[in-house]
Amino acid sequence: MTGTGKLMRNKAYKRHILTKKSTKRKRNMRQDAVVDETNMKNMKKILPYI
């Protein structure tokens, strides 16, 4: 949860089969991403302690 109330998430597709992915792509998957506004209501419902 950010200070402004937005939810952060990890990026997908970084656990295995990394050899065919470029270094730039793997590096960009390390950063967190903001949960989209269309999913925010459902995410806050399934994460009640945030």
Secondary structure, DSSP 8 states (H G I E B T S, - for coil): --TTS--EE--SS-SS--TTS-HHHHHHTTS-EE--HHHHHHHHHH-TT-
